[in-house]
Amino acid sequence: MTRRSRPPTWVAIEMSSHSDPILDAREIHAWYGSSHVLHGIDLQIARGETLGLLGRNGMGKSTLIRTLLGHVAQREGQIRLFGEDFSRGRPHEVARRGVAYVPEGRGVFPNLSVRENLVMAAKPAKVAPRGKGWSFDRVMATFPRLAERIGHPGAQLSGGEQQMLSIGRALMTQPELIILDEATEGLAPLIVAEIWRVIGEIRADGIATLIVDRDYRKVLAHADRAVVLQKGQVVLAGASAALRDNPALNDYLGV
């Protein structure tokens, strides 16, 4: 494995000012075979903070998420969750520690019913770190469509219903950090609006959240801070309000 030297950075990079990160990743490198994808990324998320992860396609966003979750074997750097070293943590260990993942592509179990998909990974709502927790009844109230389809297998749901199911299942693990990778991709506008409403509810509950989504305006509207990736490196980071007014954002997102 060889490391590429970092090019000169002409945009000031602002890190989180929070002193108690729930996730603290330092100098993260990752490879797929001989392809060096991530080049020394630093990323922090504080308790209750919502962070947006932005960048054009192929810039390393999903690879970074997969690396943090332990899915990428060829990785270097330090990853700490809740103060514990998870640099070599495996996916099930990360999940047990309180990190929920809503993957791109939804990942519902096609042969299990809506109810079975939801309850299979559920933890008691009383163990939620804050707020009122996410019980089965609360998920049903939040996603009425799922209540109507409660006995249907995942394979019979629409794309929007599958996404609701994926988010609901993640919430029923009572996470302290939830990662949403392209949660609105390919969905009808009404469903997209519903997903963003739920993201707002998650934020109000005080659950730390990492959001990847192509609609950078929506991300910045819901996030406290955002980080922009370019070719596997952080090139821009800061408070959402500041980034909205930063002309460099247009250069990196191609908008």
N, C-alpha and C positions, 0 to 999 in steps of 0.2 A: 504494500500500500504506500502510495506517495501522496504527499500533501501539496496542493497548489498554493503558492504564495498569494496573499491577499492583494488585490489591486488597490491603488490609492482611493480612499473614500472621500468624495467631495460633498457628501451630505452628512451633517452632524447626526449622530446616533444617540438618542436619549433612552436610557434604560429606566426601568421602574424605580420609583423612589420608595416603594414599600420595603420595609426592613424584615418582614416575616413572610417570605414567599411560600406558597403551598407547593409550587413546582419551581425548582431552580436548576436549570440546565446550563452547563458551561462548556465552551469549546467542543461542541458536538460535531463530529465528522461521521459520515456514513458512506458506505459503498454498496453498489450492486455489482458483484464480480469485480472487474477491474475499473468500473466506472465510479469515480469519486463524485458523489452527488451533493453532500453537505460539507461545507468548508468552515468549521470553527464557529458555529452558531451559539450565541448566548440567548437564553429566553427565561423570563421569570413571570410567574403569575401569583399574585397575592390572594389571600383568603377573601372570598366574596368578589373578586375582581373579574371583569369580563375583558378578554383580550381578543382582538381581531388579528388574524394571520392572512396577509394579503400578498398578491403576486400573480403574474400571468401564469398560464398553464405551463407545466414543465419546469418551474422554478424551485421545486423542492418542498412544497407545503405538505403534501401527503406523505412524502418520505420522512419529513421531520416528525410528523405525528406518529407514524409507524415506528420510528426510532425511539421516541419517548415512551411508547407503549411496550417496547421490547420485541417488536416483530422483525426488526432488521438486525440480523446477526453480526454483520460487519460494521461495527460502530466503535467510536472512541469518544472520550470526554466523560464528564461527570453529570449524572442525573440524580437529583435529590427530590424525594417526595416526602412532605411533612417532616423534613429534617433527616430522613433516613436515606442511605445510599442505595439507589436503584440503578446504578450504572450498568449492571449486568442483569437487571431484573427481567423476569419472564412475564409474558402477557397476563397469565392468570394471577401472578403475584401482584402486578400493578392493579388489576381489577379488584382484588380482595382488599387492597389498601384504600379504596374509595374513589377510583377513577373510572368513569363510565365513558363509553365510546359509541357514538352514532356514526357508523362508517358510510363513506360514499358507496352507493349501491344498496343501502338499507340493511342487508344481512339478516332478514327475518327467516325463520325456519318455515319452509314452504308447506310441510306436511303437518305442522302443529297448528291448532286453532289460535285465534286471537287470545283467548283466555290463557291457553297453555304457553304461548310466547311470553305473555306478561308475567305469569306467576313463577316460571321456571327459575328466574334469577332474582326473585324479589327478596328483599330484606324487610323486617318489620319497620313500619313507619316511625315507631317510637325511637329508633336508633338514629334518626336523621340528625345531622349536626346542628341544625338550626331550623327555624320556621316550623311549619306544620307537617313536613314530610310528604312523601308521595305514596299514598295508599292506592290500592286497586280502585276504590271508589272515586278517589280524586282524579285518577287517570281517566276513568270513564266519564266523569263530569267535564274534564278538560277536552276530551276527544269524543263527543257524542257519536260520531260515525263509527268508532270502534265498538261502542256499546251496541249499536245496531247490527254489527257483524261479529258478535262475540264468539259464535260457534263456527265461523268460517275458517278454513285453513289459510295460512299466509299466502299461498299461491293464488288464491281467488280474489285477493284484494287488489284494488287499483294502486298505482304508484304512490299517490298521495296518502292513501290509507296505510300502505306499508311504511311510509316515512313516519306517520303518526305512531304506528306500532313500535317502530324502532326507537323513537324518542321516549315513548311511554315506558318501554321495557328498561331503557337506560335509567330513567328517573326512579323506577321502582327498586333499583339497587341502593337508593338513598345516597347518591354520590356527594362527595365534597368537591369534586372537579368533574365536569362533563365536557367532552370534546365532540364538537359537531363538524363533520367534514362534508361540505357541500349539501347541507340538509334541504335546500330548496331547489336543487338542480332538476330541471326537466318537469317541474310541477306547474299546474294551472295557477293563474294569478290568485284566485280565491284561496287555494290551498297554501300558496306562498305566504299570503297575508296571515293565515291562521298559524303557520309555523313561526313567523316573526312575533306574533302575539304571545305564543307560548315561550319563546326565548325571552321576551320581556318579563314574563311571570317567573321564569327560572332565575333571572337576574334579581328580581325583587325578593326572591326567597333567600338570597345571599349565597347561592351556589356558584363557586368559581367556574368560569366558562371560557373555553377556547373555541372561537368560531372561524371556520374557513367558508367563504362564500364568494361567488363571482360578483355579486352586487355590493361593491365596496361602499357605496353610500349607505346602504342599510347596515352594513357591518359597523361603520363609523358612528351611525346613529345609536347603536345598541351597545357599543364597547366603550370602556373607559380609556383604553389605549389600543394601539395597533402596531404591528410589525410588518414591514414589507420585505419580501425576499426577492433577490435577483441572482439567478444562477447559483443557488445554494448558499447565499450569504445574506446577512441582514444589511440592508442599504439605507433603511429609513425606519425610525421608530419614534413614538412619542404619544402624547395625549391626542385623542381622536379629534377634538376641536382644533388643535393646532395643525394636524395633518390635513384636515379638510381645506385649510387655507394655504397649504404648502404647494407651490407650483411644481416641485419635484415629483409629487405624486403622479402627475400626468405622464412623466417620463417613464416611470416604472410600471404603471398599470396600463399604459397604452390607450387611455380614454380620451 
